[in-house]
Amino acid sequence: MLEYVTKLTLVPSRVTSHDVDELRGAGFSDRDVLDIAEVTAYYAYANRIADGLGVPVETWVEN
């Protein structure tokens, strides 16, 4: 799952149905795969909105 999330985050154009099949092979249901993709996409969206608006990073976050 973490390899899929990393790939979806860093190089989304390289994600293929094979990646989804690997998740299924590891025991994830189609609903699980959807949830994983949605959470990953949401965080990417939220971070880009914050970055695009110049929202400062919280002081507790290490760069």
Buried (B, 14 or more C-beta within 10 A) or exposed (E): BEEBBEBBEEEEEEEEEEBBEBBEEEEBEEEBBEEBBEEBEEEEEEEEEEEEEEEEEEEEEEE
